[in-house]
Each structure stands twice: as structure tokens, then as C-alpha cells.
Amino acid sequence: MIYLDNSATTKVSKNAADKALYMMCENFGNPSSLYSLGFSAELEIKKARHTIALALSSKDGEIFFTSGGTEANNTAILGVADALKRRGNKIVISAIEHSSVLEAAQSLENNGFEVVFAKPDERGIVTSEEVSRLVDEKTILVSVMLVNNEIGSIMDVATIAAAARRKSKNVVVHCDAVQGFLKIPVNVGRLGVDVLSVSGHKISAPKGIGAIYVKKGTRINPRFFGGEQQNKFRPGTENSAFIAAFGVACEDALKTMAESYKKVKELNAHLVSRLNEIESVTINSNENCLPYIVNFSTNLVKSETMLHFLEKKEIFVSSGSACAKGKKSHVLSALNLNDKTIDTAIRVSFNCDNTLEEIDELVSAVKEGIDTLQHIK
């Protein structure tokens, strides 16, 4: 099996899986309980929180665990809007955000908020100038992702945050850092953000665990009620098994981040070089994108057709965000690419376990697919 869809999800590492199993079968106490078994579970949660805070250069008390990136993004968008609605009703988000940001903003628009979209340039980058143009005194929230999940473009979030605050000093800045977390350094202070989202299953932790950073003093209302856990910001019995596994995965990724980046950059360069040998193929990601993601189009074979062809060879890639479930990419559409390019797009996303040999097998299979599958008109 050749797995090249790591932006959708990663294989859980052995260390993270072992930690989750230990928590579920041995250290299984409710962390809110007052006896020693519960206290032991609570210590594991505190350790994981500290590790994630360390990875983000934040304080432990600014980290709250969620069920994943989607909940973290929803909490950020809806929670800030609810808290600051008396101050203003305008929200600025980038047009290439993940659906968990876009649809949360859409729900606000349905309830009277003004939502405006910052468009990317031809490189897939949302610039500070574009965001600044849209921010005014009514703006309460700006949300721009760190790394786009479909093409890998990297936003200059620090410059965007500074530009937004020059237009509206009280604006809250949110960043979806799910695809960039522990692939590149993420320092919340340097980014200048107030709220930031991360997810476990992109870094070899289990699915169903994530975290949200909320800078001390930031006004954001909770989305859940009914308990004292996590300072009542995200109540409910903590998923101590997955939280502890998230912490272990985070700790391991911190140690290997630089080495992994270097290896993945080599894989990226090799794939791009091999794809450029195919006359019909165009590369939608550019040299400024995160090397973990390469988006390309065959311009001849529909994405779904090529995906199933590759699947039969046990090669797994995607056509974009797994959350879109086959819908036309709003990201590629925002780049003003033509319909053939959009309809034939493939996303390859690496981890450090992938090899050059796997890349060669993928390219050979793509070539075979182009030669044998039906072409679009």
C-alpha cells in the first residue's frame, strides 16, 4: 500500500496508540474524580496540555481540548462573534478557508452578520493588503488559515494580523493552523493571533482530538455547557486517552520536525520533477507552498476516475479536502483555474515515511491512467 493522503489523516503512531491503550485500560479514571485514579488521569491531561502549549509557545492555561479541528474552528468563529456582537457585526475570512470556517461564517451571515471574503492571488496566497482593504471599524473578527489544505499555500499571518489591527485595533484574529502545526514552527506570539486551531489526526494522533489556543483576555463565548471541566470553556468529561495520545504525538513531532521537513522537501522536488515529464500535467502548488502538499492536474482524466484507478493499485491520494466529499474545489475555483484543471486535480500529501520509490510508482500509475482512461471533453 502506498498512502499519500496525509493531509486528510495520518496513521496513528505506535507511541500514540500505546499511550491511548494504556489510558483506556489502565489509567482509565475520570479526571474530574477526587480519588487517586482520577488524579492520575488528570496529570496526563496536564502533561499533554503543557506539550501542546510548548509547541505553540503559549501558556498552558491558554490551551483547551476539543474533538478536533472542526470544533476548534467553529468555537473560534461562533464564540468570538457571540462575545463581540455588540461591538460590530462584520467578519473577514479568506475565500480558501476550510469548510468548518466557511460554513460557521455562513451560519452567522444567516443571522445578520456581514461576512466578506478575502480573495487569494494567483499563488493561492491571501495578502495583508487584501485583508486590510476589507477591515473597517465594524470588523470584530478576521480568520485566515496558516497553510491551505488543498494546495499548501502559506499565509503571512503575522503581517495580516498587524495590518488588520491597524484598521481596527480591537479586532480578534483567528488562525486555522491544522495543516501547518508541527510541520513548520507555529509561535502564537510571533503570528500575532488571538485564537488558533490545531488537530491531532494530522500529526499521527487519533481522530477525534484537537485543541484551541485562546490568548488570555480574549473574549470568546463557549459553545458547550454543563460542567466545570476546562474552566467551563469546554465542559464535559475529557477524552483523557486521546488527549494523552495527542500529547505524545506532539512531543514526537517536535523532536523530528526539522528532519521530517527536509525529507519531505526532497520527496516534493522529486514528484514535481517527475510530473513535469508528463506533457498534459500542470502543477497547481508552487515553490512557495508547504512541501507536504502537491496539487496537480492531469487536464485529461476526471479526478474521481483517476482516484479509483490508483486505488486499484493500492495507491491512495485525494482530489482535495476529504471534508468536501467530491464537490468541486472552492480553493481551485478561487484561483480562477479553468474547469478542466479543477475537474482533474489530484492532491498528494506526504509524511516522512514516504519514499522516492513510492513517488515513482505513483507517477508511473498516473501515466498509465492518462494513457488508458477516458479523457474529459
C-alpha positions as CSV (number, residue, x, y, z in Angstrom):
1,M,0.0,0.0,0.0
2,I,1.2,3.5,-0.9
3,Y,-0.5,6.1,1.3
4,L,-0.2,9.7,0.1
5,D,-3.2,11.4,1.6
6,N,-1.7,12.5,4.9
7,S,-3.4,15.9,4.8
8,A,-6.7,14.0,5.2
9,T,-5.4,11.9,8.0
10,T,-2.3,10.2,9.2
11,K,-1.6,6.7,10.5
12,V,-1.6,6.8,14.3
13,S,2.0,6.3,15.6
14,K,2.8,3.3,17.8
15,N,3.7,5.6,20.7
16,A,0.4,7.5,20.5
17,A,-1.6,4.2,20.1
18,D,0.2,2.6,23.1
19,K,-0.5,5.7,25.2
20,A,-4.2,5.7,24.3
21,L,-4.4,2.0,25.1
22,Y,-2.7,2.5,28.4
23,M,-5.1,5.3,29.3
24,M,-8.2,3.3,28.3
25,C,-7.2,0.1,30.0
26,E,-5.1,1.1,33.0
27,N,-5.2,4.8,33.7
28,F,-8.9,5.0,32.9
29,G,-10.2,7.1,35.8
30,N,-12.4,10.1,35.3
31,P,-10.0,13.1,35.5
32,S,-12.6,15.0,37.5
33,S,-12.8,12.4,40.2
34,L,-11.3,13.2,43.6
35,Y,-9.6,9.9,44.2
36,S,-6.1,8.9,43.0
37,L,-7.1,7.1,39.8
38,G,-8.8,10.3,38.6
39,F,-5.9,12.4,39.7
40,S,-3.5,10.2,37.7
41,A,-5.6,10.7,34.6
42,E,-5.7,14.5,35.2
43,L,-1.9,14.6,35.4
44,E,-1.7,13.0,32.0
45,I,-4.0,15.7,30.6
46,K,-1.9,18.5,32.2
47,K,1.2,16.9,30.7
48,A,-0.3,16.9,27.2
49,R,-1.6,20.4,27.6
50,H,1.9,21.6,28.5
51,T,3.4,19.8,25.5
52,I,1.0,21.4,23.1
53,A,1.5,24.8,24.7
54,L,5.2,24.4,24.3
55,A,4.7,23.6,20.6
56,L,2.7,26.8,20.2
57,S,4.9,28.9,22.5
58,S,1.8,29.7,24.6
59,K,0.9,29.3,28.2
60,D,-0.7,26.1,29.5
61,G,-3.9,27.9,30.6
62,E,-4.5,29.1,27.1
63,I,-4.9,25.6,25.6
64,F,-8.3,23.9,25.6
65,F,-9.0,20.5,24.2
66,T,-11.7,19.9,21.6
67,S,-13.0,17.0,19.5
68,G,-10.8,18.1,16.5
69,G,-10.1,21.0,14.2
70,T,-13.7,21.4,13.1
71,E,-14.9,22.0,16.6
72,A,-12.0,24.3,17.3
73,N,-12.8,26.4,14.2
74,N,-16.5,26.5,14.9
75,T,-15.8,27.6,18.5
76,A,-13.5,30.3,17.3
77,I,-15.8,31.8,14.7
78,L,-19.1,31.4,16.6
79,G,-17.7,32.1,20.0
80,V,-15.9,35.3,19.1
81,A,-18.9,36.6,17.1
82,D,-21.3,35.9,20.0
83,A,-19.0,37.6,22.5
84,L,-18.3,40.8,20.4
85,K,-21.6,41.2,18.6
86,R,-22.4,44.5,20.4
87,R,-19.1,45.9,19.2
88,G,-19.7,45.2,15.5
89,N,-21.1,42.7,13.0
90,K,-18.5,42.4,10.3
91,I,-16.3,39.3,9.8
92,V,-13.5,39.0,7.3
93,I,-12.4,35.5,6.3
94,S,-10.3,34.2,3.4
95,A,-12.1,32.7,0.5
96,I,-10.0,29.5,0.7
97,E,-10.7,28.5,4.3
98,H,-11.6,25.0,5.4
99,S,-15.4,24.3,5.3
100,S,-15.5,24.3,9.1
101,V,-14.7,28.1,8.9
102,L,-16.7,28.9,5.8
103,E,-19.9,27.2,7.0
104,A,-19.6,28.6,10.5
105,A,-19.3,32.1,8.9
106,Q,-22.3,31.3,6.7
107,S,-24.4,30.5,9.7
108,L,-23.5,33.9,11.2
109,E,-24.4,35.6,7.9
110,N,-27.8,33.9,8.1
111,N,-28.2,35.5,11.5
112,G,-27.5,39.1,10.4
113,F,-23.7,39.3,10.4
114,E,-21.8,40.7,7.5
115,V,-19.3,38.2,6.1
116,V,-16.8,39.3,3.5
117,F,-14.2,37.2,1.8
118,A,-10.5,38.0,1.2
119,K,-9.6,36.6,-2.2
120,P,-6.2,34.9,-2.8
121,D,-3.8,36.0,-5.5
122,E,-2.7,33.7,-8.4
123,R,-0.3,31.9,-6.0
124,G,-3.1,30.9,-3.6
125,I,-1.9,33.4,-1.0
126,V,-4.2,35.8,0.8
127,T,-2.3,39.0,1.3
128,S,-2.3,41.5,4.1
129,E,-3.2,44.2,1.6
130,E,-6.4,42.3,0.6
131,V,-7.4,41.7,4.2
132,S,-6.7,45.3,5.2
133,R,-8.8,46.6,2.3
134,L,-11.8,44.7,3.8
135,V,-11.4,45.5,7.5
136,D,-13.1,48.6,9.0
137,E,-14.3,49.8,12.4
138,K,-17.2,47.4,12.4
139,T,-14.9,44.3,12.0
140,I,-14.8,42.1,15.0
141,L,-13.1,39.0,13.6
142,V,-10.5,38.1,10.9
143,S,-9.9,34.5,10.2
144,V,-7.1,33.4,7.9
145,M,-5.6,29.9,7.8
146,L,-1.8,29.3,8.1
147,V,-1.5,26.6,5.4
148,N,-4.1,25.9,2.8
149,N,-5.2,22.2,2.9
150,E,-5.6,21.7,-0.8
151,I,-2.6,23.4,-2.4
152,G,-0.3,24.1,0.5
153,S,0.0,27.9,0.1
154,I,1.4,29.6,3.2
155,M,-0.2,32.8,4.5
156,D,1.9,35.5,6.2
157,V,-0.4,35.5,9.2
158,A,1.7,37.8,11.3
159,T,1.6,40.6,8.6
160,I,-2.1,40.0,8.1
161,A,-2.8,40.3,11.8
162,A,-0.8,43.5,12.1
163,A,-2.5,45.0,9.1
164,A,-5.9,44.2,10.4
165,R,-5.2,45.8,13.8
166,R,-4.0,49.0,12.1
167,K,-7.6,49.3,10.6
168,S,-9.4,48.1,13.8
169,K,-7.4,47.9,17.0
170,N,-9.9,45.7,18.8
171,V,-10.3,43.0,16.0
172,V,-9.8,39.4,17.1
173,V,-7.6,37.4,14.8
174,H,-8.1,33.6,14.4
175,C,-5.9,31.2,12.5
176,D,-6.7,27.6,11.4
177,A,-3.2,26.1,11.8
178,V,-4.3,22.5,11.4
179,Q,-2.2,21.8,8.2
180,G,0.9,23.7,9.4
181,F,1.1,22.6,13.0
182,L,4.3,20.7,13.7
183,K,5.3,20.8,10.0
184,I,6.6,24.3,10.3
185,P,7.2,26.3,13.6
186,V,4.0,27.9,14.9
187,N,4.6,30.6,17.5
188,V,1.3,32.3,18.5
189,G,3.1,35.4,19.8
190,R,5.0,35.9,16.6
191,L,1.9,35.2,14.5
192,G,0.0,37.9,16.5
193,V,-3.1,35.7,16.7
194,D,-5.7,35.7,19.5
195,V,-7.2,32.3,18.7
196,L,-5.7,29.3,16.9
197,S,-6.9,25.8,16.0
198,V,-5.0,22.5,15.7
199,S,-5.9,18.9,15.2
200,G,-4.4,15.6,16.4
201,H,-5.0,13.3,13.5
202,K,-2.8,15.3,11.1
203,I,0.2,14.6,13.3
204,S,-0.2,10.8,14.0
205,A,-2.6,11.1,17.0
206,P,-6.1,9.5,16.9
207,K,-9.0,11.1,15.1
208,G,-11.4,12.9,17.4
209,I,-9.0,15.1,19.3
210,G,-7.9,18.7,18.7
211,A,-7.1,21.9,20.6
212,I,-7.8,25.6,20.5
213,Y,-5.5,28.3,21.8
214,V,-7.2,31.3,23.2
215,K,-5.0,34.2,24.2
216,K,-5.5,35.4,27.8
217,G,-8.0,38.2,27.8
218,T,-9.6,37.3,24.5
219,R,-13.4,37.5,24.7
220,I,-14.9,34.2,23.3
221,N,-18.1,32.5,24.5
222,P,-18.2,28.8,25.0
223,R,-20.3,26.5,22.7
224,F,-21.0,23.8,25.3
225,F,-22.5,23.9,28.8
226,G,-22.9,21.6,31.7
227,G,-19.7,21.1,33.6
228,E,-16.7,22.6,35.3
229,Q,-14.1,21.0,33.1
230,Q,-11.5,23.2,31.3
231,N,-12.6,26.2,33.2
232,K,-16.2,25.8,31.9
233,F,-14.9,26.9,28.4
234,R,-15.3,23.4,27.0
235,P,-17.1,21.3,29.6
236,G,-17.7,17.6,29.6
237,T,-15.6,14.7,30.7
238,E,-12.2,15.0,28.9
239,N,-11.2,12.3,26.4
240,S,-8.1,11.5,28.5
241,A,-7.0,8.7,26.3
242,F,-6.9,10.7,23.1
243,I,-5.6,13.8,24.9
244,A,-2.6,11.9,26.3
245,A,-2.0,10.3,22.8
246,F,-2.2,13.8,21.3
247,G,0.5,14.9,23.7
248,V,2.8,12.0,22.9
249,A,2.3,12.5,19.1
250,C,3.1,16.2,19.6
251,E,6.2,15.5,21.6
252,D,7.5,13.1,19.0
253,A,6.7,15.5,16.1
254,L,8.5,18.4,17.9
255,K,11.7,16.3,18.1
256,T,11.6,15.3,14.4
257,M,10.0,18.4,12.8
258,A,13.2,19.8,11.1
259,E,14.4,16.4,9.9
260,S,10.9,15.5,8.6
261,Y,10.6,18.8,6.7
262,K,14.0,18.2,5.0
263,K,13.0,14.7,3.8
264,V,9.5,15.8,2.6
265,K,11.1,18.6,0.7
266,E,13.1,16.1,-1.2
267,L,10.0,14.0,-1.9
268,N,8.2,17.1,-3.1
269,A,11.0,18.1,-5.5
270,H,11.2,14.5,-6.9
271,L,7.4,14.3,-7.5
272,V,7.3,17.8,-9.2
273,S,10.2,16.8,-11.4
274,R,8.6,13.5,-12.5
275,L,5.2,15.1,-13.1
276,N,6.8,17.8,-15.3
277,E,7.8,14.9,-17.6
278,I,4.1,14.4,-18.4
279,E,3.0,16.8,-21.1
280,S,-0.6,17.3,-20.0
281,V,0.1,17.8,-16.3
282,T,0.1,21.2,-14.7
283,I,1.2,21.8,-11.1
284,N,-1.2,23.9,-9.0
285,S,1.0,24.2,-6.0
286,N,4.1,26.4,-6.3
287,E,7.6,26.7,-4.9
288,N,6.3,28.9,-2.0
289,C,3.8,26.2,-0.8
290,L,4.4,23.8,2.1
291,P,6.3,20.9,0.7
292,Y,4.0,18.4,2.4
293,I,1.3,19.1,-0.3
294,V,1.5,18.9,-4.1
295,N,-1.7,19.6,-6.0
296,F,-1.6,18.8,-9.8
297,S,-4.0,18.3,-12.6
298,T,-3.8,15.8,-15.5
299,N,-6.2,18.1,-17.5
300,L,-7.4,14.9,-19.2
301,V,-8.8,12.4,-16.7
302,K,-11.5,13.3,-14.1
303,S,-10.2,13.3,-10.6
304,E,-12.7,10.6,-9.3
305,T,-11.8,8.3,-12.3
306,M,-8.1,8.6,-11.6
307,L,-8.5,8.2,-7.8
308,H,-10.3,4.9,-8.3
309,F,-7.8,3.7,-10.9
310,L,-5.0,4.4,-8.4
311,E,-6.9,2.8,-5.6
312,K,-7.0,-0.5,-7.5
313,K,-3.2,-0.3,-7.4
314,E,-3.3,0.4,-3.7
315,I,-2.1,4.0,-4.2
316,F,-4.2,6.4,-2.1
317,V,-4.3,10.1,-2.9
318,S,-7.2,12.6,-2.9
319,S,-8.8,15.3,-5.1
320,G,-8.8,17.9,-2.4
321,S,-10.2,18.2,1.1
322,A,-11.7,15.0,2.4
323,C,-14.4,17.1,4.0
324,A,-15.7,18.2,0.6
325,K,-16.7,14.6,-0.4
326,G,-16.1,15.1,-4.1
327,K,-17.6,18.6,-4.5
328,K,-15.8,21.0,-6.9
329,S,-12.9,22.6,-5.1
330,H,-13.7,26.1,-3.9
331,V,-10.0,26.7,-3.5
332,L,-9.0,26.0,-7.1
333,S,-12.1,27.9,-8.2
334,A,-10.9,30.9,-6.2
335,L,-7.6,30.7,-8.1
336,N,-9.6,31.2,-11.3
337,L,-8.3,27.9,-12.8
338,N,-10.3,26.5,-15.8
339,D,-12.8,23.8,-15.4
340,K,-10.6,21.1,-16.8
341,T,-7.8,21.9,-14.4
342,I,-10.3,21.9,-11.5
343,D,-12.1,18.7,-12.5
344,T,-8.8,16.7,-13.0
345,A,-7.0,17.9,-9.9
346,I,-5.2,15.4,-7.6
347,R,-3.7,16.2,-4.2
348,V,-0.7,14.3,-2.9
349,S,0.3,14.8,0.7
350,F,3.4,13.3,2.3
351,N,4.7,12.2,5.6
352,C,8.3,11.4,6.5
353,D,7.7,7.6,6.0
354,N,7.0,8.0,2.2
355,T,9.9,7.1,-0.2
356,L,11.2,8.1,-3.6
357,E,10.3,4.7,-4.9
358,E,6.6,5.3,-3.9
359,I,6.7,8.6,-5.8
360,D,8.0,6.8,-8.9
361,E,5.2,4.2,-8.6
362,L,2.6,6.9,-8.3
363,V,3.9,8.8,-11.4
364,S,4.0,5.5,-13.4
365,A,0.4,4.8,-12.4
366,V,-0.7,8.3,-13.3
367,K,0.9,8.0,-16.7
368,E,-0.8,4.7,-17.3
369,G,-4.1,6.2,-16.2
370,I,-3.7,9.0,-18.7
371,D,-3.0,6.6,-21.5
372,T,-5.8,4.1,-20.7
373,L,-8.7,6.0,-19.0
374,Q,-11.4,8.1,-20.8
375,H,-10.5,11.7,-21.3
376,I,-12.8,14.5,-20.5
377,K,-14.1,16.7,-23.4
